[in-house]
């Protein structure tokens, strides 16, 4: 089945530690996105990538980093510079053209907590 | 700048009632897309509908219907004969039509609870 896989489902971070959230898609989508969701709030864009080896900052990129070495993969690293990382993180992907252009499809998310 | 407002934070209805979720948007783009997503307790966002700014026809899909009115910048979502399984957070979102403008701007969501 085609889809977006995020792992792990739950993640705990210690003070001063970097952690990496995985996002893999087999939908052959060009664009991938990372969002952060805080309780009772909407989604805010952290980073996005429209093509391999290229990515742009979203609205809340500080304290986060990404890479896009493969079309299928868009990992997000939450660095120690992110002082309030506890949130629900969602990865999405989309196609730039065709009948489903612009529709973002989401993974099941990763819940990150600070120990 | 784009903005999406969902003024209803929480709505509770009894099963079989109809319920309308409001969405108002702001954009300077002449071409844009509007979306609705459903987020059940599991957390994954499920795509429901996409609307092009040039297409103001209302749409019905089973018990779901959407009313797009450009004149009032609104894209409201109605669930007819609600069911307990409709309980979820519903998000309205907006994007431009090309390049980086394809980023989605989300509203803050409406928590719908359908009581048996």
Interface residues (C-beta under 8 A of the other chain):
Chain A: X31 X33 X40 X41 X42 X43 X44 X45 X48 X50 X56 X58 X88 X90 X92 X94 X96 X102 X103 X104 X105 X106 X107 X108 X109 X111
Chain B: X4 X9 X33 X35 X37 X42 X43 X44 X45 X46 X47 X50 X91 X95 X97 X99 X100 X102 X103 X104 X106 X107 X108 X109
